[in-house]
Amino acid sequence: MSNAKELHLKRKVNHDIPTIGVCATCDPRIDKKSRQRAINIIKIIADLISKKVVLPDKTPVNVVYSTVLVDGEKQADIVAKQFKDTGVNIIVCAPDTWAFPQLSLLSLIQQFPDIPINLTCGNSGQKPGVVFTHAASGAISQYGRLVHINVGNWSDTGMYPKISSKTIDYLIDWCYAAVTSQFLKGKRVVIFGHDSMGMETALAHIIPTRNIFGIEITRLDMKLLADMLQKESYNKKELAELRSWLDKLCSKRIQLRNEDDNQRLNKSLAMYLIVRDIMKDLNAVGGGFMSQLEWGSDIRGIPLPVADIMESLFNSTFDHNGHKTPLPYATEADVQGLLTMLFFMYLTGGNPPLFMDFRKIWEPFEIKKLIKKFNIKLDNESVLWLQKGFVDGNNSGSASFDWAGKPGWSIEKIMLRISFPLADQHYFPGLGNSESFLGRAEIEGIAGSLAY
């Protein structure tokens, strides 16, 4: 008679790193040389993924591969067992030959319900992996399951075919999407307060977020933070170190009129330490904070200092302790903005997020009018932004400090471009320091917004 096994308590939670399993289907009638080539392609693909796909903290994802070609049900079961034993939760199949879809791939993936599947192949008539890819994709789609196909190019001949860079790029992009989806399932974000703007973009759609992305939204009342701030529930030595770090890098650009302003700045820095520890305790992957109304601007209560510096420190790749992984943090508890930043950060392998408002489109006639008014000389009047206009992305949220500089700049050089004026007293009677910087024109990025 067997006994139940007690699970021992682990005090530190180790978030499972996604594991990508690479395999290939085949046909038992295929010649030995072609079968070996198919196995070689599996290893080439697996090594490429392993070198390029990382989590935001630069931890490589796990990549495993099987040299058992999936000819039929028996081989499908063998590979499934290999993949299950190694925790595979993403599958990349790289067929180079024809195979029978139901006997091979479908028999494998049915043992892995609800995980991302990618079929990457060459586009060869001589090696009809592409024929199998379309046949298998159709068969899978018929029963309502999603599968991604990447019909690329690799050499028709040779035992170690050269894979085109575009094929690799498309595959790596998909891998980042799959890793993002799988890693964030079961994770949580922590929101202080409610959405202060009352706009659809900020609403926390708890059940849809849970159902679609598997992400949980933990809501905390801001009274907890106010109480912890009053009780000084933070490491005072570390607060002094954080303030010293900020003073050393930016003292000439921090606006302080008196001792009250000085103490409010210290409170806003203490908020970072308190919330950071709460986030760590809850294993949160992101967060948000409601600055306006109850916290900082409702004079029926006691307005407290703004959270701008706290939010930017979370979003940055560094703080007073040195380099770190950004933790996406949304201003005004904008949950959909938070989810957008969270996904973008994982999709890019750790690029710091930039929250901004879509203010207006500056149209060409407006730009030309301003150029004339201020007598600005242009070296090139055919630039695209002058012909088509540009988006005014003024930031009402707290962006990563990284965006004040360029990738690769030192912390000191970045912070030289940032100033910390007092918050607008009419908007935020609780005052505290905001922040100001101009992003570099040379920086390129992709804008996005998640909407429900």
C-alpha positions in Angstrom: 0.0 0.0 0.0 1.4 3.4 -1.0 1.4 6.5 1.3 0.7 10.1 0.3 3.8 12.2 0.1 4.1 15.4 2.1 5.3 18.5 0.2 7.9 20.4 2.1 7.6 24.2 2.5 9.8 26.3 0.4 10.0 29.8 1.7 11.3 31.3 -1.5 9.1 30.9 -4.6 11.0 30.0 -7.7 9.0 31.2 -10.7 9.3 28.4 -13.3 11.3 29.4 -16.4 9.4 28.5 -19.6 10.8 25.5 -21.5 10.8 25.3 -25.3 10.8 21.8 -26.8 12.1 21.4 -30.3 11.2 18.4 -32.4 10.5 17.3 -36.0 8.0 15.0 -37.7 9.0 12.6 -40.4 7.9 9.6 -42.5 9.3 6.1 -41.8 9.7 5.7 -45.6 12.2 8.5 -45.8 15.8 7.6 -46.6 18.4 7.5 -43.8 20.4 10.5 -45.1 17.3 12.7 -45.2 16.3 11.6 -41.7 19.7 12.6 -40.4 19.4 16.0 -42.0 16.0 16.4 -40.3 17.7 15.6 -36.9 20.4 18.1 -37.7 17.8 20.8 -38.4 16.2 20.2 -35.0 19.6 20.9 -33.2 20.3 24.0 -35.4 16.9 25.5 -34.5 17.2 24.6 -30.8 20.6 26.2 -30.6 19.4 29.4 -32.3 16.5 29.8 -29.9 18.8 29.0 -26.9 21.2 31.8 -27.8 18.6 34.5 -28.4 15.6 34.2 -26.1 15.8 35.5 -22.5 13.6 36.7 -19.7 13.7 40.4 -18.7 16.3 39.6 -16.1 18.4 38.1 -18.9 17.9 34.6 -17.6 18.0 32.3 -20.7 14.8 30.3 -21.2 15.2 26.5 -21.1 15.5 24.9 -24.6 15.5 21.1 -25.1 15.2 19.0 -28.2 14.5 15.5 -29.1 16.4 13.6 -31.8 13.5 11.1 -32.1 11.7 11.8 -35.3 8.0 11.7 -34.8 7.0 9.2 -37.5 3.8 7.9 -35.8 2.0 7.4 -32.5 4.8 5.4 -30.9 7.4 8.1 -31.5 4.9 10.8 -30.5 4.5 9.1 -27.1 8.3 8.9 -26.6 8.8 12.6 -27.4 5.9 13.5 -25.3 7.4 11.7 -22.3 10.8 13.4 -22.9 9.1 16.8 -23.1 6.9 16.2 -20.0 9.9 15.0 -18.0 11.7 18.3 -18.8 8.8 20.6 -18.2 8.2 21.7 -21.8 5.3 24.1 -22.1 6.1 25.5 -25.6 6.6 23.3 -28.7 8.5 24.2 -31.9 8.2 21.6 -34.7 10.7 22.0 -37.6 9.6 19.6 -40.3 11.9 19.1 -43.3 10.0 16.2 -44.9 6.4 15.0 -45.4 4.7 13.3 -42.5 1.2 12.1 -41.7 -0.3 14.8 -39.5 -2.6 12.7 -37.4 -0.1 9.9 -36.8 2.7 12.3 -35.9 2.2 15.9 -34.8 -1.4 15.6 -33.6 -0.6 12.5 -31.6 2.1 14.5 -29.9 0.4 17.8 -29.2 -2.8 16.2 -27.9 -0.7 15.3 -24.9 0.0 19.1 -24.4 -3.4 20.9 -24.3 -3.4 24.7 -24.2 0.3 25.4 -24.9 1.8 27.5 -27.8 2.7 25.5 -30.9 4.9 26.7 -33.8 5.6 25.0 -37.1 8.7 26.4 -38.8 9.8 25.1 -42.1 11.7 25.8 -45.3 9.8 26.4 -48.6 11.1 23.6 -50.7 9.5 21.4 -53.3 12.4 19.0 -53.0 12.0 18.7 -49.2 8.2 19.0 -48.6 8.2 20.0 -45.0 6.1 23.0 -46.1 3.4 20.7 -47.5 3.2 18.9 -44.1 3.1 22.3 -42.3 0.0 23.5 -44.2 -1.6 20.1 -43.9 -1.0 19.9 -40.2 -2.0 23.5 -39.6 -5.3 22.8 -41.4 -6.0 19.6 -39.4 -5.2 21.4 -36.1 -7.3 24.4 -36.9 -10.3 22.2 -37.8 -10.8 21.3 -34.2 -10.4 24.8 -32.9 -6.8 24.9 -31.7 -4.5 27.7 -32.6 -1.1 27.0 -34.3 1.4 29.4 -35.7 3.2 28.6 -39.0 6.4 30.2 -40.1 7.1 29.3 -43.7 10.7 30.5 -44.2 13.7 29.4 -46.2 16.6 27.1 -45.7 18.9 25.3 -48.1 17.4 22.5 -50.1 20.6 20.5 -50.0 23.3 19.8 -47.5 23.3 18.0 -44.2 23.4 21.3 -42.2 21.2 23.7 -44.2 21.6 27.4 -43.8 18.5 29.0 -42.4 17.7 32.5 -43.7 17.9 35.4 -41.2 14.3 36.4 -41.7 13.1 32.9 -40.9 15.1 33.0 -37.7 13.9 36.5 -36.8 10.2 35.5 -37.2 10.8 32.4 -35.1 12.6 34.3 -32.3 9.8 36.9 -32.3 7.2 34.1 -31.9 9.3 32.5 -29.1 9.3 35.7 -27.2 5.5 35.9 -27.5 5.1 32.3 -26.4 7.5 32.8 -23.4 5.6 35.9 -22.4 2.3 34.1 -22.5 3.5 31.1 -20.6 5.6 32.9 -18.0 3.0 35.4 -17.0 0.3 32.8 -16.5 -0.5 32.5 -12.8 1.5 35.7 -11.9 0.0 38.7 -10.2 0.1 42.4 -10.3 -0.5 44.6 -7.3 -2.7 47.8 -7.6 -2.9 50.4 -4.8 -6.3 52.2 -4.9 -8.7 52.2 -7.7 -8.5 53.8 -11.2 -8.5 57.5 -10.4 -9.5 58.7 -13.9 -12.6 56.5 -14.2 -11.8 55.8 -17.8 -12.2 52.5 -19.6 -8.5 52.4 -20.3 -7.8 52.2 -16.6 -10.5 49.8 -15.4 -9.3 46.6 -13.9 -11.2 43.9 -15.8 -10.3 41.3 -13.2 -12.2 38.3 -14.6 -11.3 38.8 -18.3 -7.6 39.4 -17.3 -7.7 36.2 -15.3 -9.4 34.2 -18.1 -7.4 35.5 -21.1 -3.9 36.0 -19.7 -4.0 34.0 -16.5 -2.9 37.1 -14.5 -4.3 37.8 -11.1 -4.9 41.4 -9.9 -4.3 42.0 -6.2 -6.0 45.2 -4.9 -4.6 46.9 -1.9 -6.1 49.9 -0.1 -3.9 53.0 0.0 -4.6 53.2 3.8 -2.1 50.4 4.2 0.6 52.4 2.5 -0.3 55.6 4.4 -0.1 53.7 7.7 3.2 52.1 6.9 4.6 55.5 5.9 3.5 57.0 9.2 4.8 54.0 11.1 8.1 54.4 9.2 7.9 50.7 8.1 11.1 50.9 6.1 14.8 50.5 6.5 16.0 54.0 7.6 19.6 53.3 6.7 18.5 52.3 3.2 16.4 55.5 2.9 19.5 57.5 3.7 21.4 55.7 1.1 18.7 56.2 -1.5 18.5 59.9 -0.7 22.3 60.3 -0.8 22.4 58.5 -4.2 19.8 60.9 -5.6 21.5 64.0 -4.1 24.9 62.9 -5.5 23.5 62.6 -9.1 20.9 65.3 -9.2 21.1 67.7 -6.2 21.4 70.8 -8.4 18.2 69.8 -10.2 16.0 68.9 -7.2 13.6 71.8 -6.4 13.3 72.2 -2.6 12.2 75.5 -1.0 12.3 74.5 2.7 12.5 71.7 5.2 8.9 70.7 4.5 9.7 70.1 0.9 12.8 68.1 2.0 10.7 65.9 4.2 8.1 65.3 1.5 10.9 64.2 -0.8 12.1 61.7 1.8 8.6 60.4 2.2 8.2 59.8 -1.5 11.5 57.9 -1.5 10.3 55.9 1.5 7.2 55.0 -0.5 9.5 53.3 -3.0 11.1 51.1 -0.4 7.8 50.2 1.3 6.0 49.3 -2.0 9.1 47.5 -3.3 9.1 45.2 -0.3 5.3 44.6 -0.5 5.7 43.7 -4.2 8.5 41.3 -3.4 6.6 39.7 -0.6 3.6 39.1 -2.9 5.9 37.9 -5.8 4.3 40.6 -8.0 5.5 41.1 -11.6 4.0 44.6 -11.9 2.0 47.2 -10.1 0.1 50.5 -10.2 -0.7 53.4 -7.9 -3.5 56.0 -7.8 -1.8 59.3 -7.2 -4.7 61.7 -7.9 -7.9 62.0 -5.8 -7.6 60.3 -2.4 -3.8 60.1 -2.1 -2.4 63.4 -3.4 -5.2 65.8 -4.4 -8.4 65.5 -2.3 -8.2 68.2 0.3 -11.0 66.6 2.3 -8.3 64.3 3.6 -4.6 64.8 4.1 -2.9 65.0 0.7 0.3 63.1 0.6 3.4 63.4 -1.7 3.2 62.3 -5.3 4.5 58.8 -6.3 6.3 59.9 -9.5 9.8 59.1 -8.4 8.7 55.7 -6.9 7.0 54.8 -10.2 10.0 55.7 -12.3 12.4 53.8 -10.1 10.2 50.7 -10.6 10.2 51.2 -14.3 13.9 51.8 -14.6 16.8 49.3 -15.1 18.6 50.8 -12.1 18.1 52.3 -8.6 20.4 53.2 -5.7 21.5 49.6 -5.5 22.8 49.5 -9.1 21.4 47.7 -12.1 18.1 45.7 -11.8 15.3 44.3 -13.8 12.5 46.8 -14.5 9.2 46.1 -12.8 6.4 47.7 -14.9 4.5 50.2 -12.8 1.5 52.2 -14.0 0.6 55.7 -13.0 -3.0 56.4 -11.8 -3.5 52.6 -11.4 -4.0 52.3 -15.1 -4.3 48.5 -15.3 -4.6 48.2 -19.1 -1.6 50.5 -19.4 0.2 48.3 -16.9 -0.6 45.1 -18.9 0.6 46.8 -22.0 3.9 47.7 -20.4 4.2 44.2 -18.8 3.7 42.4 -22.2 6.1 44.8 -24.0 8.8 44.3 -21.5 8.7 40.5 -21.7 8.3 40.6 -25.5 11.5 42.6 -25.8 13.5 40.6 -23.2 13.6 43.3 -20.6 13.4 46.7 -22.3 12.3 49.4 -19.8 8.7 50.6 -20.3 7.6 54.1 -21.2 4.1 55.2 -20.2 2.8 58.2 -22.0 -0.3 60.0 -23.0 -1.5 60.3 -26.6 -1.9 64.1 -26.5 -2.4 65.1 -30.1 -1.2 64.8 -33.7 0.9 67.8 -34.7 -0.1 68.3 -38.3 2.4 69.5 -41.0 0.8 73.0 -41.3 1.1 73.5 -37.5 4.7 72.4 -37.4 5.6 74.7 -40.3 3.8 77.6 -38.6 5.9 77.1 -35.5 9.1 76.7 -37.5 8.4 80.1 -39.1 7.4 81.7 -35.8 10.6 80.7 -34.0 12.8 81.1 -37.1 14.1 77.5 -36.9 16.6 76.5 -39.6 16.2 72.9 -41.0 19.0 71.0 -42.7 16.5 68.7 -44.4 13.0 69.8 -45.1 12.0 66.4 -46.6 12.1 64.6 -43.2 9.1 62.4 -42.7 7.9 64.1 -39.5 7.6 67.4 -41.4 5.7 65.8 -44.2 3.3 63.7 -42.2 3.3 65.3 -38.7 4.1 63.5 -35.5 2.5 62.3 -32.3 2.8 64.4 -29.1 3.5 61.8 -26.5 3.8 64.0 -23.4 4.1 61.9 -20.4 1.6 62.3 -17.5 2.9 59.0 -16.1 6.3 58.1 -14.7 8.5 56.8 -17.4 11.7 54.8 -16.9 14.6 57.0 -16.2 16.4 55.1 -19.0 14.4 57.0 -21.6 16.3 60.2 -20.7 19.4 58.7 -22.4 20.3 56.1 -25.0 20.8 52.4 -24.6 24.2 51.7 -23.1 24.5 55.1 -21.3 25.8 55.0 -17.7 23.5 55.6 -14.8 25.3 58.9 -14.1 25.0 60.2 -17.6 21.3 59.4 -17.7 20.6 61.1 -14.4 22.4 64.2 -15.5 19.5 64.8 -17.9 16.7 64.6 -15.3 15.4 67.3 -13.0 12.9 67.0 -10.1 10.6 70.1 -9.9 7.9 70.3 -7.3 4.6 68.9 -8.3 1.9 71.3 -9.4 0.3 72.4 -6.2 -3.1 73.1 -7.7 -3.2 69.5 -9.0 -1.3 67.9 -6.1 -1.7 69.9 -2.8 0.3 67.1 -1.2 3.2 68.2 -3.3 6.4 66.1 -3.4 8.7 66.1 -6.4 7.8 65.2 -9.9 10.4 64.7 -12.6 11.2 66.1 -16.0 13.4 65.1 -19.0 13.4 65.2 -22.8 13.7 61.8 -24.5 16.5 61.5 -27.1 15.3 62.0 -30.7 17.5 59.0 -31.9 15.6 56.5 -29.8 13.4 54.2 -31.8 10.5 52.2 -30.3 7.1 50.6 -30.9 4.0 52.2 -29.4 1.1 50.0 -28.3 -2.0 50.1 -26.2 -4.0 47.2 -24.8 -7.7 47.8 -24.8 -10.7 45.7 -23.6 
